[in-house]
């Protein structure tokens, strides 16, 4: 198995930086360099860089590109203008989710899809299987590196290495321009931390130069490399879903609180059934919660009501570095989904008090 694990372009750089490398989604990835808490706080208060080059990228081009994207994704990509990105999902035929993804409109007949690393092959096969309109597809995952430069000091850091006015690149918009002396770099106002910042897509051969330029520019701001451990705690504080934990082949986008990316203004895979589900209402919902008792929730821990009856299950849980309390996400019966509802999480045979919270869990 070991020899089939892929390496991202900067694998050796992360080892040199002291990154603890672990197998993740089929790749060797840095899980941490110092401590998760320190790295988490660096991103919340300053600026940090995640190498997320394990993510997958597909180009969809030609006169039928939009038609294919409209068929396989839940959001309405017809609304996109060139230079805009959209969060979406790939619904399956049984009410669940094949994957969640980003759709970038690069040009009139050119789109970039960014998918989760663990689902590259699955998504590629799924989209191709439904491509009966002849859109041109290219899997460029192995050619691209992706750096998420996140935190309140990200803009001032990155502005030093690009002539592009970053203040003009709005949230969920992007531009293709010069960056660290390299041409055709995608500079995207997206991220998975809620701390602000950009995601930078570069060709593998430019990755090291770009990485080094970012770190040189961020030195005064105390820039640090950040691992997957802190990426997880940061996204949980925001209540962002992680595929494989909070959403999967069995969870409906409507149950997962992703009704806002499920647009019935068009037909897409399984849209009839999802529309029916929307009209009839779901029986369970993904909620965020905060502990009132001391403890740390983990995936698969039972969620119970005040009488101790199981009403759901934790899908993601951690100790929040920003709030120093246990937080998490989980599915509960609809009756318990309202913010302010008292629930409990069973941790080692003890029911610890928690409360359902409106997302994001970390308030600005």
Rosetta blueprint (number, residue, H / E / L):
1 X L
2 X H
3 X H
4 X H
5 X L
6 X E
7 X E
8 X L
9 X L
10 X L
11 X H
12 X H
13 X H
14 X H
15 X H
16 X H
17 X L
18 X L
19 X L
20 X E
21 X E
22 X E
23 X E
24 X E
25 X L
26 X L
27 X E
28 X E
29 X E
30 X E
31 X E
32 X E
33 X L
34 X L
35 X L
36 X H
37 X H
38 X H
39 X H
40 X H
41 X H
42 X H
43 X H
44 X H
45 X H
46 X L
47 X L
48 X E
49 X E
50 X E
51 X E
52 X L
53 X L
54 X L
55 X L
56 X E
57 X E
58 X E
59 X E
60 X E
61 X E
62 X L
63 X L
64 X L
65 X H
66 X H
67 X H
68 X H
69 X H
70 X H
71 X H
72 X H
73 X L
74 X L
75 X L
76 X L
77 X H
78 X H
79 X H
80 X L
81 X L
82 X L
83 X L
84 X E
85 X E
86 X E
87 X E
88 X E
89 X E
90 X E
91 X E
92 X L
93 X L
94 X L
95 X L
96 X L
97 X E
98 X E
99 X E
100 X E
101 X E
102 X E
103 X E
104 X E
105 X E
106 X E
107 X E
108 X L
109 X L
110 X E
111 X E
112 X E
113 X E
114 X E
115 X E
116 X L
117 X H
118 X H
119 X H
120 X H
121 X H
122 X H
123 X H
124 X H
125 X H
126 X H
127 X H
128 X H
129 X H
130 X L
131 X L
132 X L
133 X L
134 X L
135 X L
136 X E
137 X E
138 X E
139 X E
140 X L
141 X H
142 X H
143 X H
144 X E
145 X E
146 X E
147 X E
148 X E
149 X E
150 X E
151 X L
152 X L
153 X L
154 X H
155 X H
156 X H
157 X H
158 X H
159 X H
160 X H
161 X H
162 X L
163 X L
164 X L
165 X L
166 X H
167 X H
168 X H
169 X L
170 X L
171 X L
172 X L
173 X E
174 X E
175 X E
176 X E
177 X E
178 X E
179 X E
180 X L
181 X L
182 X E
183 X E
184 X E
185 X E
186 X E
187 X E
188 X E
189 X L
190 X L
191 X L
192 X L
193 X L
194 X L
195 X L
196 X L
197 X E
198 X E
199 X E
200 X E
201 X E
202 X E
203 X E
204 X H
205 X H
206 X H
207 X H
208 X H
209 X H
210 X H
211 X H
212 X H
213 X H
214 X H
215 X H
216 X H
217 X H
218 X L
219 X H
220 X H
221 X H
222 X L
223 X L
224 X E
225 X E
226 X E
227 X L
228 X H
229 X H
230 X H
231 X H
232 X H
233 X H
234 X H
235 X H
236 X H
237 X H
238 X H
239 X L
240 X L
241 X L
242 X L
243 X E
244 X L
245 X L
246 X L
247 X E
248 X L
249 X L
250 X L
251 X L
252 X L
253 X L
254 X L
255 X L
256 X L
257 X L
258 X L
259 X H
260 X H
261 X H
262 X L
263 X L
264 X L
265 X L
266 X L
267 X L
268 X L
269 X L
270 X L
271 X H
272 X H
273 X H
274 X H
275 X H
276 X H
277 X H
278 X H
279 X H
280 X H
281 X L
282 X L
283 X L
284 X E
285 X E
286 X E
287 X E
288 X E
289 X E
290 X E
291 X E
292 X L
293 X L
294 X L
295 X L
296 X L
297 X L
298 X L
299 X L
300 X L
301 X L
302 X E
303 X E
304 X E
305 X L
306 X L
307 X L
308 X L
309 X L
310 X E
311 X E
312 X E
313 X E
314 X E
315 X E
316 X E
317 X E
318 X E
319 X E
320 X L
321 X L
322 X L
323 X L
324 X L
325 X L
326 X E
327 X E
328 X E
329 X E
330 X E
331 X E
332 X E
333 X E
334 X H
335 X H
336 X H
337 X L
338 X L
339 X L
340 X L
341 X L
342 X E
343 X E
344 X E
345 X E
346 X E
347 X E
348 X L
349 X L
350 X E
351 X E
352 X E
353 X E
354 X E
355 X E
356 X E
357 X E
358 X L
359 X L
360 X L
361 X L
362 X L
363 X L
364 X L
